[in-house]
């Protein structure tokens, strides 16, 4: 699943997703647009999704997420 698909599954707005992942909205937007992000950013996204969904989401589980 892509970040967008996970976002919709969680019922989050983009602003809420950025807040839940403790990151700036622009950083989230870069990740969602397929731009490379740091491992720290990728981990924050995976943790936020895991917490919300009650299961482990790993970085490779997020289609299109590119880590520098």
C-alpha positions as CSV (number, residue, x, y, z in Angstrom):
1,X,0.0,0.0,0.0
2,X,1.1,3.5,-0.7
3,X,1.3,6.3,1.9
4,X,-1.9,7.8,0.5
5,X,-3.7,4.4,0.8
6,X,-2.5,4.0,4.4
7,X,-3.5,7.6,5.1
8,X,-7.0,6.9,3.9
9,X,-7.2,3.6,5.8
10,X,-6.4,5.5,9.0
11,X,-8.9,8.2,8.2
12,X,-6.3,10.9,8.5
13,X,-6.0,14.2,6.8
14,X,-2.5,15.0,5.5
15,X,-2.0,17.5,8.3
16,X,-3.1,14.8,10.9
17,X,-0.8,12.3,9.4
18,X,2.2,14.7,9.6
19,X,1.3,15.5,13.2
20,X,0.9,11.8,14.2
21,X,4.3,11.1,12.6
22,X,5.9,14.1,14.4
23,X,7.0,15.7,11.1
24,X,6.6,18.9,9.1
25,X,3.8,18.8,6.5
26,X,6.3,19.6,3.8
27,X,8.4,16.6,4.7
28,X,5.3,14.4,4.5
29,X,4.4,15.9,1.2
30,X,7.8,15.0,-0.2
31,X,7.4,11.4,1.0
32,X,4.0,11.2,-0.6
33,X,5.3,12.6,-3.9
34,X,8.0,10.0,-4.2
35,X,10.9,12.2,-3.2
36,X,13.7,10.5,-1.1
37,X,13.4,11.0,2.6
38,X,15.7,10.2,5.5
39,X,15.6,6.9,7.3
40,X,14.4,8.8,10.4
41,X,11.4,10.2,8.5
42,X,10.6,6.8,7.1
43,X,10.7,5.2,10.6
44,X,8.4,7.9,12.0
45,X,5.9,7.2,9.3
46,X,6.0,3.4,9.8
47,X,5.7,3.8,13.6
48,X,2.7,6.2,13.3
49,X,0.9,3.8,10.9
50,X,1.8,0.8,13.1
51,X,0.4,2.5,16.2
52,X,-2.8,3.5,14.5
53,X,-3.5,0.2,12.7
54,X,-2.4,-2.0,15.7
55,X,0.0,-4.1,13.6
56,X,3.6,-3.7,12.5
57,X,4.1,-1.7,9.3
58,X,7.7,-1.8,8.1
59,X,9.3,0.6,5.7
60,X,9.3,-1.9,2.8
61,X,5.5,-2.3,3.4
62,X,5.0,1.3,2.2
63,X,5.0,1.2,-1.6
64,X,6.8,4.1,-3.2
65,X,8.5,5.3,0.0
66,X,12.1,6.1,-1.1
67,X,14.8,6.3,1.6
68,X,18.0,8.2,1.0
